[in-house]
Amino acid sequence: QVQLVESGGGSVQPGGSLTLSCAASGRIFSLYEMGWHRQAPGKQRELVARITTRGNTNYANSVKGRFTISRDNAKNTVYLQMNGLEPEDTAVYYCKADFLGSEHWGQGTQVTVSS
């Protein structure tokens, strides 16, 4: 069982920055495909960014150029650096791990962008 714990959410003004972290249990973190998803009120959960075991990344069009996903396999942690935050980025952000066809989700962390 993979356990994921997100942290780093909070409230910021438009244009601000936050860095989310997701710490994973297990000794084979380097084999997990990792991703960040978000869900805004009244909307479906959507992919924000993902990073493969080889470090390849892809992003939702809405966050390209503003968000950066990275991973530190030595720390069993994946990060989401968010710059230029907009009110539309307000959502609960979830970390997800994929391993051998199984999905594992964190509990989520709230990000609120407002003036």
Buried (B, 14 or more C-beta within 10 A) or exposed (E): EBEBBBBBBEEBEEEBEBEBBBBBEBEEBEEBBBBBBBBBEEEEBEBBBBBBBEEEBEBBEEBEEBBBBBBEBEEBBBBBBBBEBBEEBBBBBBBBBBBEEEEBBBEBBEBBBEE
